[in-house]
Amino acid sequence: MDTKIPPKDSWTVAQAKAKLSEVIEKARHQGPQAITKNGKNAVVVVDALLWERTQKQHREGNIADFLLNSPLRGSGLKVTRLKGGLREIDL
């Protein structure tokens, strides 16, 4: 699923305040709704289920999966380990 979903509609802060219920309904049934402030995109209102799905995608996997999917994998980057084993530290 592509998480970069462009907003369907755009609202000024004043419009969104005046029609909050409509903004929410459109976000739930028609897709993300952008709210602008001073002519610039400020926030996007999205359906809660869409938000949960996109957040879950970012949390799946473990450190091994993360490293295997790293854009640096296969880049030829060489990492060397320090010799001498474990270091002692004072806690």
Steps between C-alpha positions, in 0.01 A plus 500: 500500500631843409502714816547820300134569433437854378217688673170499311391847610658806657350722770615819670510492880189721510312269262608190695385656829165594354445161334695259720234230479512517120882489499488186718234331289687573178823369652324179604317438173682689223863510614750729674407867544770770508468803725702807406623784717619825344475339157731209584417138581488462877337164580310217339190336650484128422269213589612330823518156335725635224723663762524176700589300188773741397646512851496122532704470180775707660510280812512157340818296499805494719851639489614221267220584252591868524865431422416259217281768339751782551580708192867456598481124453720406208654847488849367569518674837764327709459482877790378711477379856733624768746240616540423866159362591263656749580825675448543869297799613416645840133534573 
